[in-house]
Amino acid sequence: MGLVIIFAIVTVLAAFGGFSALKNKNLLGAFWGVASFLVFGWFTVMTILKSGFPTGTH
């Protein structure tokens, strides 16, 4: 379940980085930020659908 949390944190950070790079007109950084957001966002959604949402209990 920790994998879902890690993927979600990376997704949020990639979204922030991609937006920041777009704001600074850094096109290469924006490309990699948006690409990372899409890939890790997909991993997050698919991991939640396959393993379920982490509840914090065993």
N, CA, C and O atoms as a printed pandas DataFrame, in Angstrom:
     atom_number atom_name residue_name chain_id  residue_number  x_coord  y_coord  z_coord
0              1         N          MET        A               1    0.804   -1.201    0.000
1              2        CA          MET        A               1    0.000    0.000    0.000
2              3         C          MET        A               1    0.848    1.266    0.000
3              4         O          MET        A               1    0.390    2.332   -0.413
4              5         N          GLY        A               2    2.079    1.140    0.464
5              6        CA          GLY        A               2    2.954    2.305    0.446
6              7         C          GLY        A               2    3.275    2.756   -0.966
7              8         O          GLY        A               2    3.582    3.926   -1.198
8              9         N          LEU        A               3    3.201    1.818   -1.919
9             10        CA          LEU        A               3    3.483    2.149   -3.313
10            11         C          LEU        A               3    2.488    3.178   -3.853
11            12         O          LEU        A               3    2.865    4.070   -4.613
12            13         N          VAL        A               4    1.225    3.054   -3.461
13            14        CA          VAL        A               4    0.206    4.012   -3.906
14            15         C          VAL        A               4    0.537    5.402   -3.386
15            16         O          VAL        A               4    0.407    6.389   -4.109
16            17         N          ILE        A               5    0.959    5.477   -2.148
17            18        CA          ILE        A               5    1.278    6.774   -1.547
18            19         C          ILE        A               5    2.483    7.393   -2.237
19            20         O          ILE        A               5    2.486    8.589   -2.529
20            21         N          ILE        A               6    3.509    6.586   -2.502
21            22        CA          ILE        A               6    4.700    7.095   -3.184
22            23         C          ILE        A               6    4.357    7.568   -4.588
23            24         O          ILE        A               6    4.786    8.646   -4.999
24            25         N          PHE        A               7    3.588    6.775   -5.331
25            26        CA          PHE        A               7    3.180    7.177   -6.685
26            27         C          PHE        A               7    2.363    8.470   -6.647
27            28         O          PHE        A               7    2.535    9.335   -7.506
28            29         N          ALA        A               8    1.481    8.607   -5.664
29            30        CA          ALA        A               8    0.657    9.814   -5.576
30            31         C          ALA        A               8    1.515   11.039   -5.267
31            32         O          ALA        A               8    1.282   12.112   -5.824
32            33         N          ILE        A               9    2.498   10.891   -4.390
33            34        CA          ILE        A               9    3.376   12.021   -4.075
34            35         C          ILE        A               9    4.193   12.423   -5.293
35            36         O          ILE        A               9    4.338   13.612   -5.579
36            37         N          VAL        A              10    4.728   11.441   -6.014
37            38        CA          VAL        A              10    5.506   11.743   -7.221
38            39         C          VAL        A              10    4.613   12.397   -8.270
39            40         O          VAL        A              10    5.063   13.299   -8.978
40            41         N          THR        A              11    3.365   11.966   -8.385
41            42        CA          THR        A              11    2.435   12.568   -9.342
42            43         C          THR        A              11    2.181   14.036   -9.020
43            44         O          THR        A              11    2.196   14.886   -9.911
44            45         N          VAL        A              12    1.952   14.325   -7.758
45            46        CA          VAL        A              12    1.712   15.715   -7.354
46            47         C          VAL        A              12    2.949   16.575   -7.594
47            48         O          VAL        A              12    2.837   17.701   -8.078
48            49         N          LEU        A              13    4.125   16.051   -7.257
49            50        CA          LEU        A              13    5.356   16.809   -7.478
50            51         C          LEU        A              13    5.637   17.010   -8.962
51            52         O          LEU        A              13    6.136   18.065   -9.352
52            53         N          ALA        A              14    5.328   16.021   -9.797
53            54        CA          ALA        A              14    5.514   16.163  -11.241
54            55         C          ALA        A              14    4.561   17.209  -11.811
55            56         O          ALA        A              14    4.936   17.971  -12.702
56            57         N          ALA        A              15    3.337   17.250  -11.303
57            58        CA          ALA        A              15    2.386   18.260  -11.754
58            59         C          ALA        A              15    2.879   19.658  -11.383
59            60         O          ALA        A              15    2.819   20.584  -12.192
60            61         N          PHE        A              16    3.367   19.797  -10.148
61            62        CA          PHE        A              16    3.899   21.081   -9.715
62            63         C          PHE        A              16    5.117   21.483  -10.544
63            64         O          PHE        A              16    5.235   22.640  -10.947
64            65         N          GLY        A              17    6.020   20.541  -10.800
65            66        CA          GLY        A              17    7.215   20.828  -11.593
66            67         C          GLY        A              17    6.894   21.172  -13.028
67            68         O          GLY        A              17    7.497   22.081  -13.599
68            69         N          GLY        A              18    5.951   20.456  -13.621
69            70        CA          GLY        A              18    5.546   20.755  -14.994
70            71         C          GLY        A              18    4.897   22.126  -15.111
71            72         O          GLY        A              18    5.164   22.868  -16.056
72            73         N          PHE        A              19    4.046   22.460  -14.147
73            74        CA          PHE        A              19    3.404   23.777  -14.160
74            75         C          PHE        A              19    4.423   24.893  -13.952
75            76         O          PHE        A              19    4.366   25.931  -14.612
76            77         N          SER        A              20    5.345   24.671  -13.038
77            78        CA          SER        A              20    6.392   25.658  -12.776
78            79         C          SER        A              20    7.279   25.865  -14.006
79            80         O          SER        A              20    7.650   26.994  -14.326
80            81         N          ALA        A              21    7.611   24.786  -14.682
81            82        CA          ALA        A              21    8.434   24.889  -15.886
82            83         C          ALA        A              21    7.680   25.608  -17.002
83            84         O          ALA        A              21    8.272   26.392  -17.744
84            85         N          LEU        A              22    6.380   25.347  -17.123
85            86        CA          LEU        A              22    5.589   26.071  -18.124
86            87         C          LEU        A              22    5.532   27.559  -17.812
87            88         O          LEU        A              22    5.609   28.396  -18.712
88            89         N          LYS        A              23    5.399   27.880  -16.540
89            90        CA          LYS        A              23    5.347   29.281  -16.126
90            91         C          LYS        A              23    6.651   29.999  -16.435
91            92         O          LYS        A              23    6.649   31.181  -16.780
92            93         N          ASN        A              24    7.773   29.281  -16.311
93            94        CA          ASN        A              24    9.088   29.859  -16.598
94            95         C          ASN        A              24    9.493   29.725  -18.062
95            96         O          ASN        A              24   10.603   30.107  -18.433
96            97         N          LYS        A              25    8.603   29.183  -18.901
97            98        CA          LYS        A              25    8.824   28.983  -20.330
98            99         C          LYS        A              25   10.006   28.058  -20.610
99           100         O          LYS        A              25   10.736   28.235  -21.586
100          101         N          ASN        A              26   10.179   27.076  -19.741
101          102        CA          ASN        A              26   11.193   26.041  -19.922
102          103         C          ASN        A              26   10.502   24.852  -20.585
103          104         O          ASN        A              26    9.911   24.015  -19.903
104          105         N          LEU        A              27   10.576   24.780  -21.913
105          106        CA          LEU        A              27    9.789   23.791  -22.642
106          107         C          LEU        A              27   10.256   22.356  -22.406
107          108         O          LEU        A              27    9.430   21.449  -22.303
108          109         N          LEU        A              28   11.557   22.144  -22.319
109          110        CA          LEU        A              28   12.048   20.791  -22.071
110          111         C          LEU        A              28   11.651   20.315  -20.673
111          112         O          LEU        A              28   11.225   19.173  -20.500
112          113         N          GLY        A              29   11.789   21.180  -19.692
113          114        CA          GLY        A              29   11.367   20.836  -18.338
114          115         C          GLY        A              29    9.869   20.606  -18.252
115          116         O          GLY        A              29    9.411   19.717  -17.534
116          117         N          ALA        A              30    9.106   21.407  -18.983
117          118        CA          ALA        A              30    7.654   21.248  -18.988
118          119         C          ALA        A              30    7.267   19.918  -19.628
119          120         O          ALA        A              30    6.363   19.234  -19.150
120          121         N          PHE        A              31    7.952   19.557  -20.705
121          122        CA          PHE        A              31    7.674   18.275  -21.355
122          123         C          PHE        A              31    7.901   17.111  -20.402
123          124         O          PHE        A              31    7.045   16.235  -20.273
124          125         N          TRP        A              32    9.057   17.097  -19.730
125          126        CA          TRP        A              32    9.363   16.000  -18.825
126          127         C          TRP        A              32    8.456   16.023  -17.594
127          128         O          TRP        A              32    8.092   14.967  -17.076
128          129         N          GLY        A              33    8.093   17.203  -17.128
129          130        CA          GLY        A              33    7.180   17.291  -15.992
130          131         C          GLY        A              33    5.800   16.752  -16.330
131          132         O          GLY        A              33    5.208   16.003  -15.553
132          133         N          VAL        A              34    5.289   17.141  -17.497
133          134        CA          VAL        A              34    3.965   16.665  -17.910
134          135         C          VAL        A              34    4.011   15.173  -18.231
135          136         O          VAL        A              34    3.078   14.440  -17.901
136          137         N          ALA        A              35    5.094   14.715  -18.875
137          138        CA          ALA        A              35    5.224   13.289  -19.178
138          139         C          ALA        A              35    5.294   12.472  -17.883
139          140         O          ALA        A              35    4.671   11.415  -17.784
140          141         N          SER        A              36    6.042   12.953  -16.900
141          142        CA          SER        A              36    6.125   12.261  -15.612
142          143         C          SER        A              36    4.768   12.257  -14.920
143          144         O          SER        A              36    4.373   11.255  -14.323
144          145         N          PHE        A              37    4.061   13.369  -14.999
145          146        CA          PHE        A              37    2.726   13.451  -14.410
146          147         C          PHE        A              37    1.790   12.417  -15.030
147          148         O          PHE        A              37    1.047   11.741  -14.319
148          149         N          LEU        A              38    1.827   12.296  -16.351
149          150        CA          LEU        A              38    0.947   11.340  -17.021
150          151         C          LEU        A              38    1.311    9.898  -16.677
151          152         O          LEU        A              38    0.431    9.090  -16.380
152          153         N          VAL        A              39    2.593    9.576  -16.716
153          154        CA          VAL        A              39    3.022    8.198  -16.449
154          155         C          VAL        A              39    2.756    7.822  -14.995
155          156         O          VAL        A              39    2.146    6.786  -14.729
156          157         N          PHE        A              40    3.204    8.645  -14.056
157          158        CA          PHE        A              40    3.007    8.301  -12.649
158          159         C          PHE        A              40    1.546    8.422  -12.234
159          160         O          PHE        A              40    1.095    7.703  -11.343
160          161         N          GLY        A              41    0.805    9.319  -12.865
161          162        CA          GLY        A              41   -0.630    9.386  -12.615
162          163         C          GLY        A              41   -1.331    8.113  -13.049
163          164         O          GLY        A              41   -2.220    7.613  -12.359
164          165         N          TRP        A              42   -0.922    7.589  -14.207
165          166        CA          TRP        A              42   -1.481    6.320  -14.690
166          167         C          TRP        A              42   -1.125    5.184  -13.727
167          168         O          TRP        A              42   -1.977    4.357  -13.402
168          169         N          PHE        A              43    0.133    5.141  -13.269
169          170        CA          PHE        A              43    0.535    4.122  -12.306
170          171         C          PHE        A              43   -0.285    4.241  -11.025
171          172         O          PHE        A              43   -0.692    3.230  -10.453
172          173         N          THR        A              44   -0.526    5.459  -10.577
173          174        CA          THR        A              44   -1.295    5.671   -9.347
174          175         C          THR        A              44   -2.713    5.144   -9.495
175          176         O          THR        A              44   -3.204    4.412   -8.636
176          177         N          VAL        A              45   -3.366    5.516  -10.584
177          178        CA          VAL        A              45   -4.759    5.096  -10.800
178          179         C          VAL        A              45   -4.840    3.583  -10.931
179          180         O          VAL        A              45   -5.709    2.955  -10.327
180          181         N          MET        A              46   -3.951    2.997  -11.709
181          182        CA          MET        A              46   -4.010    1.549  -11.912
182          183         C          MET        A              46   -3.665    0.778  -10.635
183          184         O          MET        A              46   -4.235   -0.285  -10.388
184          185         N          THR        A              47   -2.745    1.294   -9.824
185          186        CA          THR        A              47   -2.412    0.624   -8.565
186          187         C          THR        A              47   -3.582    0.705   -7.597
187          188         O          THR        A              47   -3.852   -0.259   -6.880
188          189         N          ILE        A              48   -4.279    1.832   -7.562
189          190        CA          ILE        A              48   -5.458    1.951   -6.701
190          191         C          ILE        A              48   -6.550    0.994   -7.166
191          192         O          ILE        A              48   -7.206    0.354   -6.344
192          193         N          LEU        A              49   -6.751    0.892   -8.487
193          194        CA          LEU        A              49   -7.782   -0.017   -8.987
194          195         C          LEU        A              49   -7.425   -1.479   -8.730
195          196         O          LEU        A              49   -8.310   -2.290   -8.456
196          197         N          LYS        A              50   -6.150   -1.824   -8.815
197          198        CA          LYS        A              50   -5.733   -3.219   -8.627
198          199         C          LYS        A              50   -5.622   -3.597   -7.157
199          200         O          LYS        A              50   -6.112   -4.653   -6.755
200          201         N          SER        A              51   -4.986   -2.752   -6.347
201          202        CA          SER        A              51   -4.711   -3.099   -4.954
202          203         C          SER        A              51   -5.653   -2.454   -3.961
203          204         O          SER        A              51   -5.691   -2.857   -2.799
204          205         N          GLY        A              52   -6.400   -1.479   -4.384
205          206        CA          GLY        A              52   -7.307   -0.799   -3.470
206          207         C          GLY        A              52   -6.649    0.405   -2.818
207          208         O          GLY        A              52   -5.433    0.583   -2.893
208          209         N          PHE        A              53   -7.448    1.208   -2.194
209          210        CA          PHE        A              53   -6.975    2.418   -1.538
210          211         C          PHE        A              53   -6.379    2.052   -0.193
211          212         O          PHE        A              53   -6.957    1.239    0.528
212          213         N          PRO        A              54   -5.216    2.638    0.174
213          214        CA          PRO        A              54   -4.608    2.282    1.467
214          215         C          PRO        A              54   -5.453    2.787    2.636
215          216         O          PRO        A              54   -5.853    3.950    2.672
216          217         N          THR        A              55   -5.714    1.898    3.584
217          218        CA          THR        A              55   -6.555    2.256    4.724
218          219         C          THR        A              55   -5.741    2.606    5.957
219          220         O          THR        A              55   -6.256    3.254    6.868
220          221         N          GLY        A              56   -4.476    2.189    6.007
221          222        CA          GLY        A              56   -3.650    2.468    7.159
222          223         C          GLY        A              56   -3.704    1.388    8.221
223          224         O          GLY        A              56   -3.046    1.496    9.255
224          225         N          THR        A              57   -4.493    0.336    7.969
225          226        CA          THR        A              57   -4.562   -0.785    8.913
226          227         C          THR        A              57   -4.094   -2.054    8.194
227          228         O          THR        A              57   -4.056   -2.110    6.965
228          229         N          HIS        A              58   -3.749   -3.046    8.969
229          230        CA          HIS        A              58   -3.251   -4.297    8.382
230          231         C          HIS        A              58   -4.401   -5.152    8.116
231          232         O          HIS        A              58   -4.240   -6.267    7.619
